Amino acid sequence: MSYDLMVLDKRKRFSNKRDFLSWYDTITEWADDIDYDDYRHATPSLQNWFMAIKDIVPPLNGEFASSDGDLGNGEYQEADYAIATEAIYVAFAWSDAEKVYILAERLAKQYDVALFDICSNRVIYPDGFILNVDDTQEGAFTAFMKRLKKLFH
């Protein structure tokens, strides 16, 4: 089981959950013709967030992935990052959830990006605005997992 978070460019400002969930559903289709392991196509603020967190919670894939011999040797277990242009979705080890949330939230403020905490269904913007997202229908997490399986199969 994983603990999942998403950071998004703060310019993706949503005033209601319907608009957010529509955007979320579109972005988590992972249908863009990009390498979702490559941070370079993300917005500058997302790139900065990624470059800071990847040294603390290493990625499983991409150019900064830990070598097989280094897996599991850090303070945090490696994470699975899916990097889109306007958002980065991260699946952390559940055992790291509490520490990772604190870290991700601190870095989100530092790098001026919004944080979507999937478990609490809240999007927290750097200026303090919070959008509560109701996960009606099948839920954001379940929908993401279905799309992620399509991406890797």
Stockholm file with secondary structure:
# STOCKHOLM 1.0

chainA/1-153         MSYDLMVLDKRKRFSNKRDFLSWYDTITEWADDIDYDDYRHATPSLQNWFMAIKDIVPPLNGEFASSDGDLGNGEYQEADYAIATEAIYVAFAWSDAEKVYILAERLAKQYDVALFDICSNRVIYPDGFILNVDDTQEGAFTAFMKRLKKLFH
#=GR chainA/1-153 SS CEEEEEEEETTSCCSSHHHHHHHHHHHTTCCSSSCTTCGGGSCHHHHHHHHHHTTTSCBSSSTTCCCGGGTTCSSSCCBEEEECSSEEEEEEEGGGHHHHHHHHHHHHHHTTEEEEETTTTEEECTTSCEEECCCCTTCHHHHHHHHHHHHHC
#=GC SS_cons         CEEEEEEEETTSCCSSHHHHHHHHHHHTTCCSSSCTTCGGGSCHHHHHHHHHHTTTSCBSSSTTCCCGGGTTCSSSCCBEEEECSSEEEEEEEGGGHHHHHHHHHHHHHHTTEEEEETTTTEEECTTSCEEECCCCTTCHHHHHHHHHHHHHC
//
